[in-house]
Amino acid sequence: MAMLKQSFHPVRKIMAKAKSVYRCEQCAADHPKWSGQCSECGEWNCLVEVSIAPVVTHRASPKQSVGYAGQAANLTTLNQVSVSRESRLHTGIGEFDRVLGGGLVTGSVVLIGGDPGIGKSTILLQTATHMAAQNSPALYVTGEESLSQVALRAQRLELPTEHLKVMAETCVERICEVLAHERPAVAILDSIQTLYTESLQSAPGGVSQIRESAAILTRYAKNSGTALFLVGHVTKEGALAGPRVLEHMVDCVLYFEGQSDSRYRMIRAVKNRFGAVNELGVFGMTDKGLREVANPSAIFLSRYDEAIPGSIVMISREGTRPLLVEVQALVDDAHGQPRRVALGLDQNRLNMLLAVMHRHGGVQTSGQDVYVNVVGGLKITETGSDLAVLLACASSLRGKALPQQMAVFGEVGLSGEIRPVPNGQERLKEAIKHGFKYIILPRGNAPQKDIDGVTLMSVARLHEALSEAMRLSEELS
């Protein structure tokens, strides 16, 4: 009888005990107990307690395995993959299309971040209304504002609103259901920090919620062909809030640059799978929204009527576009420890260039304060600005103004050589187009033929560039 009871013993569900772990808000690493510092990324005071739901192990049917794009993965050789030219959607703003690489690729996911009030929601609302009016169905999903607030902004900007569909929702599963039903060409989600998925218990804005929500939306975009814009918040350091893996998951990462109280805004592409990295778009903020600036070099060349010491124009290059930017330097006697301040440039590189100018140019600044500024709030990251920075510092130190119609570009090496930079011919054309008559450039970038009306001074060493600039300053003064 005992054996019979044992044979018909009811099968019970095996339920794992609920437990909690401490998850890092920066890198999403799990820890069994709380500690002040994350052992994975080294950040302090970033561990939060997260409850893990119990798992039922009795008769658990595994989910159907699908690939990244929503279909079963098949093995094939690379030469058998069909390659088709990606179709692009035009946003209606030329500068925005330039930053995206020529337009918005279908099925792509674009993450755009910037400081509060800089214009992220404004430019995306302008894009959505224009695309909806041009027979490209668009959906604007807001998680931070009410629909009436979005409508008020569109009314203030005088945008066409009769074709744009809007929705206030923060649940990712509900958003995907609406997207699957409406099938828009582009969808804007403002912002990713307000979204959450029902599969996780943590609060919206956490590392796990942002990561999982972005993963669900990315899979949907690849499967349906809908292009997505994700608005991202930034931290006080200027980086995108949330896990770093968020930038790896998306196809394009854009950053808004410029001060919120400034007239001009700049959008820079720091990652783009379908276009040039470091591409720059320049916009002007007006009472009717953001307007593209067709000739960005003109806004960075608002100079005085007369030449002043410490000012020079350098021919920079941002992405695929050459830009003429004014660089100003101020060298003055130091009262105490000499200071080195660089705005728009790398300060460590400024210290290195000043040492090179002392050693190979004979210009000493060890007892002076050196301040260098890129006019217009632009951030220059390329090395083609080296020669212009040193010439501006030498001009300020000696009190000799350089000619206003002179432009400079070139990289300076540690041994004092002037190294050529990429796309030298395009830089020359940009300077000539704006009427510059004197150009100092590396010898490796010098054209084979002379250009009528333009004096080209090709140099190979730093002391040659300093001598040519000062000689020209004395002749024209």
C-alpha positions as CSV (number, residue, x, y, z in Angstrom):
1,M,0.0,0.0,0.0
2,A,2.9,2.3,0.8
3,M,4.5,1.6,-2.5
4,L,1.2,2.3,-4.3
5,K,1.0,5.7,-2.6
6,Q,4.5,6.5,-3.6
7,S,3.9,5.6,-7.2
8,F,0.9,8.0,-7.5
9,H,2.5,10.9,-5.7
10,P,1.4,14.2,-7.4
11,V,4.0,16.0,-9.4
12,R,4.6,19.5,-7.9
13,K,6.0,22.5,-9.7
14,I,9.6,23.2,-8.7
15,M,9.7,26.9,-7.9
16,A,13.1,28.7,-7.5
17,K,13.2,31.0,-4.5
18,A,13.0,34.7,-5.3
19,K,16.2,36.5,-4.7
20,S,17.8,39.9,-5.2
21,V,21.1,41.1,-6.5
22,Y,22.9,44.4,-6.5
23,R,23.3,45.7,-10.0
24,C,25.6,48.5,-11.2
25,E,23.9,51.4,-12.8
26,Q,26.9,52.1,-15.0
27,C,27.9,48.7,-16.4
28,A,24.9,46.5,-15.3
29,A,27.2,44.0,-13.5
30,D,25.6,41.9,-10.8
31,H,27.0,41.5,-7.3
32,P,25.8,39.1,-4.6
33,K,26.0,41.8,-1.9
34,W,26.3,45.6,-1.7
35,S,29.6,47.3,-1.7
36,G,30.7,50.9,-2.2
37,Q,32.5,50.4,-5.4
38,C,31.7,48.2,-8.5
39,S,34.4,45.6,-9.0
40,E,33.8,45.6,-12.8
41,C,33.9,49.3,-13.8
42,G,35.3,50.9,-10.6
43,E,32.5,53.4,-10.2
44,W,31.4,54.4,-6.6
45,N,27.9,54.4,-5.1
46,C,26.3,52.9,-8.2
47,L,24.9,49.6,-6.9
48,V,21.1,49.2,-6.5
49,E,19.1,46.3,-5.3
50,V,17.2,44.5,-8.0
51,S,14.7,41.7,-7.4
52,I,15.0,38.6,-9.7
53,A,11.6,36.9,-10.4
54,P,11.4,33.2,-9.5
55,V,11.7,30.8,-12.4
56,V,9.3,27.9,-12.9
57,T,11.2,24.8,-14.0
58,H,8.3,22.3,-14.5
59,R,7.3,21.8,-18.1
60,A,8.9,25.0,-19.2
61,S,8.6,25.2,-23.0
62,P,11.6,27.0,-24.6
63,K,10.8,30.0,-26.7
64,Q,11.3,29.7,-30.4
65,S,14.8,30.8,-31.3
66,V,14.9,33.6,-33.9
67,G,17.7,35.6,-35.4
68,Y,18.5,39.3,-34.7
69,A,16.3,40.5,-37.5
70,G,13.3,38.5,-36.4
71,Q,13.8,35.4,-38.5
72,A,15.6,32.1,-38.2
73,A,19.4,32.4,-38.8
74,N,20.8,30.5,-41.7
75,L,24.4,29.7,-42.5
76,T,25.7,31.0,-45.8
77,T,29.0,32.2,-47.4
78,L,29.7,35.9,-47.8
79,N,29.6,35.9,-51.6
80,Q,26.1,34.5,-51.6
81,V,24.7,37.4,-49.6
82,S,22.5,39.6,-51.8
83,V,23.7,43.2,-51.6
84,S,21.2,46.0,-52.3
85,R,21.8,49.7,-52.1
86,E,20.1,51.0,-48.9
87,S,17.2,53.3,-49.5
88,R,17.2,56.6,-47.7
89,L,14.5,58.9,-46.5
90,H,15.0,62.6,-46.7
91,T,14.3,64.5,-43.5
92,G,13.6,67.8,-45.2
93,I,16.6,69.5,-43.5
94,G,19.7,69.4,-45.7
95,E,22.2,69.7,-42.8
96,F,20.4,66.9,-40.9
97,D,20.6,64.7,-44.0
98,R,24.4,65.5,-44.3
99,V,25.0,64.4,-40.7
100,L,23.1,61.1,-41.3
101,G,25.2,60.4,-44.4
102,G,22.7,61.5,-47.1
103,G,19.4,60.7,-45.4
104,L,17.7,58.3,-43.0
105,V,18.3,54.6,-43.9
106,T,15.2,52.4,-43.6
107,G,15.4,50.1,-40.6
108,S,18.1,52.1,-38.9
109,V,18.2,53.2,-35.3
110,V,19.5,56.7,-34.5
111,L,20.3,57.8,-31.0
112,I,20.5,61.6,-30.5
113,G,21.7,63.2,-27.3
114,G,22.4,66.7,-25.9
115,D,22.0,69.1,-23.0
116,P,18.4,70.0,-21.9
117,G,16.8,72.7,-24.0
118,I,19.4,72.5,-26.8
119,G,16.8,71.5,-29.5
120,K,16.6,67.7,-29.7
121,S,12.8,67.5,-29.5
122,T,12.4,70.6,-31.8
123,I,14.4,69.3,-34.7
124,L,12.8,65.8,-34.4
125,L,9.3,67.3,-34.4
126,Q,10.3,69.4,-37.5
127,T,11.6,66.2,-39.2
128,A,8.5,64.2,-38.3
129,T,6.0,66.8,-39.6
130,H,7.9,67.3,-42.8
131,M,8.2,63.6,-43.6
132,A,4.6,63.0,-42.8
133,A,3.6,65.8,-45.2
134,Q,5.8,64.2,-47.9
135,N,3.9,60.9,-47.9
136,S,6.3,59.2,-45.5
137,P,4.1,58.1,-42.5
138,A,5.6,59.2,-39.2
139,L,4.7,58.5,-35.6
140,Y,5.9,60.7,-32.7
141,V,5.8,58.9,-29.3
142,T,6.3,61.1,-26.3
143,G,7.1,59.8,-22.8
144,E,8.0,63.1,-21.2
145,E,5.3,65.6,-22.4
146,S,1.6,65.5,-22.8
147,L,0.1,65.5,-26.3
148,S,-1.2,69.1,-25.7
149,Q,2.4,70.2,-25.0
150,V,3.6,68.7,-28.2
151,A,0.8,70.3,-30.1
152,L,1.6,73.7,-28.6
153,R,5.2,73.4,-29.7
154,A,4.2,72.5,-33.2
155,Q,1.7,75.4,-33.3
156,R,4.4,77.8,-32.1
157,L,6.8,76.6,-34.8
158,E,4.0,76.8,-37.4
159,L,4.5,73.2,-38.5
160,P,2.0,71.2,-40.6
161,T,0.4,68.8,-38.2
162,E,-2.5,67.3,-40.1
163,H,-0.6,64.2,-41.2
164,L,1.6,63.5,-38.1
165,K,0.3,60.8,-35.7
166,V,1.3,61.2,-32.1
167,M,1.0,59.0,-29.0
168,A,1.8,59.4,-25.3
169,E,3.1,56.0,-24.1
170,T,6.1,54.6,-22.2
171,C,5.5,50.8,-22.4
172,V,7.8,49.3,-25.1
173,E,5.4,46.4,-25.7
174,R,2.5,48.7,-26.3
175,I,4.6,50.9,-28.6
176,C,5.7,47.9,-30.7
177,E,2.0,46.8,-31.1
178,V,1.1,50.3,-32.4
179,L,4.1,50.4,-34.7
180,A,3.2,46.9,-36.1
181,H,-0.4,48.1,-36.7
182,E,0.4,51.5,-38.2
183,R,3.7,50.5,-40.1
184,P,5.2,54.1,-40.2
185,A,8.3,54.8,-42.2
186,V,9.9,56.7,-39.2
187,A,9.1,56.7,-35.5
188,I,10.5,59.1,-32.9
189,L,10.6,58.0,-29.2
190,D,11.2,60.9,-26.8
191,S,13.0,59.7,-24.7
192,I,14.6,56.2,-24.2
193,Q,15.1,57.0,-20.4
194,T,11.3,57.1,-19.9
195,L,10.5,53.8,-21.6
196,Y,10.2,50.5,-19.8
197,T,9.5,46.8,-20.6
198,E,7.1,44.7,-18.6
199,S,9.6,41.8,-18.5
200,L,11.7,43.7,-16.0
201,Q,10.7,44.9,-12.5
202,S,13.2,47.7,-12.2
203,A,12.1,51.4,-12.6
204,P,12.3,53.2,-15.9
205,G,15.7,54.9,-16.5
206,G,17.7,52.2,-15.0
207,V,20.5,50.4,-16.8
208,S,18.6,47.1,-17.3
209,Q,15.5,48.9,-18.5
210,I,17.3,51.1,-21.0
211,R,19.3,48.2,-22.3
212,E,16.4,45.8,-22.7
213,S,14.0,48.5,-24.1
214,A,16.6,49.5,-26.7
215,A,17.2,45.9,-27.7
216,I,13.5,45.3,-28.2
217,L,13.1,48.4,-30.4
218,T,16.2,47.6,-32.4
219,R,15.0,44.1,-33.2
220,Y,11.7,45.6,-34.3
221,A,13.4,48.1,-36.5
222,K,15.5,45.5,-38.3
223,N,12.5,43.2,-38.8
224,S,10.0,45.8,-40.0
225,G,12.2,48.4,-41.8
226,T,10.9,51.3,-39.7
227,A,13.6,53.9,-39.0
228,L,13.7,54.9,-35.3
229,F,14.9,58.0,-33.6
230,L,15.7,57.6,-29.9
231,V,16.2,60.7,-27.8
232,G,18.8,60.2,-25.0
233,H,19.5,62.2,-21.9
234,V,23.1,63.2,-21.0
235,T,24.9,63.2,-17.7
236,K,26.5,66.3,-16.1
237,E,29.8,65.2,-17.8
238,G,28.1,65.4,-21.2
239,A,28.0,61.6,-21.9
240,L,24.8,59.8,-22.8
241,A,23.0,58.5,-19.7
242,G,22.6,54.7,-19.3
243,P,24.9,51.8,-20.2
244,R,27.6,52.2,-22.8
245,V,26.2,49.2,-24.7
246,L,23.4,51.5,-25.8
247,E,25.7,53.3,-28.2
248,H,26.9,49.9,-29.5
249,M,23.4,48.7,-30.2
250,V,22.2,51.6,-32.4
251,D,23.4,52.4,-35.9
252,C,24.0,56.1,-35.5
253,V,24.9,58.3,-32.5
254,L,24.5,62.1,-32.8
255,Y,25.5,64.7,-30.3
256,F,24.1,68.2,-30.1
257,E,26.9,70.8,-29.4
258,G,26.7,74.4,-28.4
259,Q,25.3,76.4,-25.5
260,S,21.5,76.6,-25.0
261,D,21.7,80.4,-25.0
262,S,23.7,80.6,-28.2
263,R,22.2,81.3,-31.6
264,Y,23.8,78.4,-33.3
265,R,23.6,74.7,-32.7
266,M,25.8,71.9,-34.1
267,I,25.0,68.2,-34.5
268,R,28.0,65.9,-34.8
269,A,28.0,62.2,-35.8
270,V,30.2,60.3,-33.4
271,K,29.1,56.9,-34.9
272,N,27.5,56.2,-38.2
273,R,27.3,52.8,-39.9
274,F,26.0,54.4,-43.1
275,G,28.0,57.6,-43.4
276,A,31.1,59.5,-42.3
277,V,32.0,59.7,-38.7
278,N,32.6,63.2,-37.2
279,E,30.3,64.8,-39.8
280,L,29.1,68.2,-38.6
281,G,25.8,69.9,-39.3
282,V,25.3,73.6,-38.4
283,F,21.9,75.1,-37.5
284,G,20.6,78.4,-36.4
285,M,18.0,78.6,-33.6
286,T,15.1,80.9,-34.5
287,D,11.6,81.5,-33.1
288,K,10.4,79.1,-35.8
289,G,12.7,76.3,-34.9
290,L,16.1,75.2,-36.2
291,R,17.2,76.4,-39.6
292,E,20.1,75.0,-41.5
293,V,23.2,77.2,-42.2
294,A,24.1,76.7,-45.8
295,N,27.6,78.3,-45.5
296,P,29.0,77.5,-42.0
297,S,32.4,79.1,-42.7
298,A,30.7,82.5,-42.8
299,I,29.5,82.3,-39.2
300,F,32.9,81.4,-37.9
301,L,34.7,84.3,-39.7
302,S,33.0,87.3,-38.1
303,R,36.2,89.2,-37.6
304,Y,37.2,92.8,-36.9
305,D,37.6,95.3,-39.8
306,E,41.3,95.6,-39.0
307,A,43.9,92.9,-38.3
308,I,44.7,92.3,-34.6
309,P,47.6,90.3,-33.1
310,G,46.8,86.7,-32.0
311,S,44.1,86.1,-34.6
312,I,44.4,83.7,-37.6
313,V,42.1,81.7,-39.8
314,M,42.7,77.9,-40.0
315,I,41.3,75.6,-42.6
316,S,39.8,72.7,-40.7
317,R,37.8,69.7,-41.8
318,E,34.8,68.2,-40.1
319,G,33.7,64.9,-41.6
320,T,33.5,65.5,-45.4
321,R,33.3,69.3,-45.1
322,P,36.2,71.8,-45.0
323,L,35.5,74.7,-42.6
324,L,37.2,78.1,-42.2
325,V,37.5,78.9,-38.5
326,E,39.1,81.8,-36.6
327,V,41.6,80.9,-33.9
328,Q,42.5,83.5,-31.3
329,A,45.4,83.4,-28.9
330,L,46.4,85.6,-26.0
331,V,49.9,85.3,-24.5
332,D,50.6,87.5,-21.5
333,D,53.1,87.6,-18.6
334,A,52.2,85.2,-15.9
335,H,51.8,86.3,-12.3
336,G,52.7,83.1,-10.5
337,Q,52.4,79.7,-12.1
338,P,51.9,80.0,-15.9
339,R,48.5,78.8,-17.1
340,R,47.5,77.0,-20.3
341,V,43.9,77.2,-21.3
342,A,42.4,75.8,-24.5
343,L,38.7,76.3,-25.5
344,G,37.7,74.1,-28.4
345,L,41.1,72.4,-28.6
346,D,42.9,69.6,-26.7
347,Q,44.8,71.3,-23.8
348,N,47.4,68.5,-23.7
349,R,48.1,69.0,-27.3
350,L,48.5,72.7,-26.7
351,N,51.2,72.0,-24.1
352,M,53.0,69.8,-26.5
353,L,52.9,72.3,-29.4
354,L,54.3,75.1,-27.2
355,A,57.2,72.9,-26.3
356,V,57.8,72.2,-30.0
357,M,57.7,75.9,-30.8
358,H,60.3,76.6,-28.0
359,R,62.6,73.8,-29.2
360,H,62.4,74.1,-33.0
361,G,60.9,77.6,-33.5
362,G,62.9,79.6,-31.0
363,V,59.8,81.1,-29.4
364,Q,59.6,80.7,-25.6
365,T,56.4,80.9,-23.6
366,S,57.6,79.3,-20.3
367,G,56.9,82.5,-18.4
368,Q,53.6,83.5,-20.0
369,D,50.0,82.6,-19.7
370,V,48.7,81.1,-22.9
371,Y,44.9,81.2,-23.8
372,V,43.7,79.8,-27.0
373,N,40.1,79.9,-28.2
374,V,38.2,78.6,-31.3
375,V,35.7,81.3,-32.2
376,G,32.0,80.2,-32.5
377,G,32.2,77.4,-29.9
378,L,33.4,74.8,-32.4
379,K,35.4,71.9,-31.1
380,I,38.4,71.0,-33.3
381,T,39.7,67.5,-32.9
382,E,41.9,67.1,-36.0
383,T,45.7,67.7,-36.1
384,G,45.5,70.1,-39.1
385,S,45.0,73.0,-36.6
386,D,48.5,72.7,-35.1
387,L,50.2,75.2,-37.3
388,A,47.4,77.8,-36.9
389,V,47.6,77.6,-33.1
390,L,51.3,78.2,-33.0
391,L,51.2,81.1,-35.5
392,A,48.4,82.7,-33.4
393,C,50.5,82.3,-30.2
394,A,53.6,83.7,-31.9
395,S,51.6,86.7,-33.2
396,S,50.2,87.5,-29.8
397,L,53.6,87.2,-28.1
398,R,55.3,89.5,-30.5
399,G,52.4,91.9,-30.9
400,K,52.4,91.6,-34.7
401,A,49.1,91.2,-36.5
402,L,48.9,88.6,-39.3
403,P,47.2,89.6,-42.5
404,Q,43.4,89.1,-42.5
405,Q,43.5,87.5,-45.9
406,M,45.8,84.7,-44.8
407,A,44.7,81.1,-44.0
408,V,46.8,78.3,-42.5
409,F,46.6,74.5,-42.1
410,G,49.2,71.8,-41.3
411,E,50.2,69.3,-38.6
412,V,53.3,69.9,-36.5
413,G,55.5,67.0,-35.5
414,L,57.7,66.7,-32.4
415,S,60.8,67.3,-34.5
416,G,59.4,70.5,-35.9
417,E,58.4,69.2,-39.3
418,I,55.2,70.3,-40.9
419,R,53.3,67.2,-41.9
420,P,50.7,67.1,-44.7
421,V,47.0,66.5,-43.8
422,P,44.2,64.7,-45.6
423,N,42.2,66.4,-48.3
424,G,44.5,69.3,-48.8
425,Q,43.1,70.3,-52.2
426,E,39.6,70.6,-50.8
427,R,40.9,72.9,-48.1
428,L,42.6,75.1,-50.6
429,K,39.4,75.4,-52.7
430,E,37.4,76.4,-49.6
431,A,39.9,79.1,-48.7
432,I,40.1,80.4,-52.3
433,K,36.3,80.5,-52.5
434,H,36.1,82.8,-49.5
435,G,38.7,85.2,-51.0
436,F,41.9,84.4,-49.1
437,K,45.0,85.4,-51.0
438,Y,47.8,84.1,-48.7
439,I,47.8,80.4,-47.7
440,I,50.5,78.7,-45.6
441,L,50.4,75.0,-46.1
442,P,52.6,71.8,-45.7
443,R,54.9,71.1,-48.6
444,G,53.3,67.7,-49.1
445,N,49.9,69.4,-49.8
446,A,51.2,72.0,-52.2
447,P,49.6,71.8,-55.7
448,Q,51.7,71.2,-58.7
449,K,50.5,74.3,-60.5
450,D,50.3,77.9,-59.2
451,I,46.9,79.4,-58.6
452,D,46.2,82.8,-60.1
453,G,45.7,85.6,-57.5
454,V,46.8,83.4,-54.6
455,T,50.2,83.3,-52.9
456,L,50.9,79.8,-51.7
457,M,53.7,79.4,-49.1
458,S,54.6,75.7,-48.7
459,V,56.8,75.0,-45.7
460,A,58.5,71.9,-44.4
461,R,59.7,73.1,-41.0
462,L,58.2,75.1,-38.2
463,H,60.8,77.9,-38.3
464,E,60.1,78.4,-42.0
465,A,56.4,78.9,-41.3
466,L,57.1,81.4,-38.5
467,S,59.5,83.3,-40.7
468,E,57.1,83.5,-43.7
469,A,54.2,84.6,-41.5
470,M,56.2,87.4,-39.8
471,R,57.8,88.5,-43.1
472,L,54.4,88.8,-44.7
473,S,53.0,90.7,-41.7
474,E,55.8,93.3,-41.9
475,E,55.4,93.7,-45.7
476,L,51.7,94.3,-45.5
477,S,51.7,96.5,-42.4
